[in-house]
Amino acid sequence: MTKDNNIIKSENNLFDRVASLIENARKKAATTVNSVMVYTYYGVGKYIVEFEQNGKVKADYGKQVLINLSQKLTDKFGEGWSEETLKKCRKFFTVYVEFPTPEKILTASTDSVYGVDQIHKFSLSWNHYQILMRIKNESARSFYEIEAYEQQWSVRQLQRQVSSSLFERLALSRDKNEVLKLATEGQKIEKPDDILKDPLVLEFVGLKSDTSYSETALEGAIISKMKDFLLELGKGFLFEARQKRFTFDEEHFYVDLVFYNRLLQCYVLIDLKTGKLTHQDLGQMQMYVNYFDRYAKQDFEKPTIGILLCETKNDALVELTLPKDANIYAQQYAVCLPDKKLLQNKLREWIAEYNQQQLSSK
């Protein structure tokens, strides 16, 4: 007997709903178990630190303590409690030492653990925190924790953002009054300047800085690694087209890459420049932006943003060529990871200078 189409649709709908429920339950269960383990590692670290401090353990004896504890835990609970893991637990506690005792955390209900302000919400996996606790700068660590949670970064993505010095690059691209907000609020996209980084790092495209390559090769490399490029661009970006053609006065023009940012609600046009940036390049981008604003932008959308992604730029040339209210930016890119220490030193000097200015103005 052939089933009625409506019955088949109903059964399929039932399956979809049940399957979705089970998948969500599994994800939630995995998240809950992961969170409990993170709190457990924190508690283990606390007990180890307290034991060492109260007993005034010397270095050699302290090492033996961890070896003995590791062996006993492994005998009772199986693999996963190596000496190295116990060292990481100890470091985890020392990094986040301001948080409550493990008894308060582990005996509280799930709702209270995630609902009480006094208890830090460890919302990432243990693997995420192993990366975070290696970051010495508290502001940077806080920023990466916020962004990893909000953007649902994988462990690999978090490692890449830390390695590429995302915090320092964003901080150095912002007004000094806004830098401290990165540590408490993460990256907020409210105006065109908020999407800029200094520089944009494209190490994933596989091109070498000491060899020549064409703009076409760079564009092709970016397209083949679009997922990584969107991660580097940041929040809210949607890819629309490459070599987007538009026709004006019977002449064809091509924009290298066209994106839309849903947070800013505007088009973002990117042109790639591997050679020296010229005033003609800036004028051409101004024309592209004008066209999109007049013929593509909807009334509810914000003005189009133009970005010239270049190897090197002359800020004086950019300032002289473009009007002050232009929504166009010349942004440098690098095809290798930046020198982290150099950026960190630059940021420290920058903040020290700002603090000195604040003291002088009082």
Summary of the structure (lengths in Angstrom):
residues: 362
radius of gyration: 26.1
end to end distance: 87.7
largest distance: 88.5
contacts: 974
relative contact order: 0.07
helix: 58%
strand: 13%
